[in-house]
Amino acid sequence: MKLDNSNGQPPLAPALPPPQEDPTDAEADGIFVPPLNFAMVDNGIFRSGFPNSANFGFLKSLRLRSVICLCPEPYPETTSEFLKDNGIRLYQFGIDGCKEPFVNIPNNTIREALKVALDVKNHPLLIHCKRGKHRTGCLVGCIRRLQRWCLSSVFDEYQRFAGAKARVSDQRFIELFDISCLKHHQLPFSCSRK
C-alpha cells in the first residue's frame, strides 16, 4: 500500500463526480443549455435539434413567438405545455426522416414552412427537426437561397451541421427548389438588406 508522504496515511479515495442537475435547478442557477445543433440563422430566426426540458430556460431567454417543427411525430406533452405556458405558437410540418436513397422532401411542405419563417410576425422563431441536420438544413438552405447566397456557401453551411451524414439528395433539393413563388415575400433578414 502506498502511503501519502505528508502524514503517513493511505491516500483518500477520489472524489465522486457531482450529481447531475435537474433541468429546473439549472434554470434556477442561471445555467442555460441550448438544444443540440443550436445556431442563429439570422435576426429573429434560430435552428436546432429537438428541444427537451433541459433547454427550456435557454429557449425562454430567446423570447420565442413561434416554433417550426419539421417532424411528423406527435409533439411531446411537456414541450407542448412549455410552449403553451410561454405563449409560443407551434407550426408542425411533418416531413418523414428518411435515409438515402429514399429521401422524399415534399416541395409544398417546405414552401408552407418558408412562408411561416419569412413572416416577421412569427419572429423570434425556432426551426427544428430531430437532430437539426437534414430537414432543418433543407429549410435553412432554401432561406439562404432566398437571401441570394451562392450555392457553395449554402452547401458549406448544410455540411457543417450534417457532418459525416450530409446527403447529396438534400443538397440537390436545395439547389433545385423553386424559390420564384416566394420572391414576393419581403425578406426581413439582415444579410438581404441593401
Summary of the structure (lengths in Angstrom):
residues: 194
radius of gyration: 21.4
end to end distance: 73.9
largest distance: 80.7
contacts: 539
relative contact order: 0.15
helix: 43%
strand: 10%
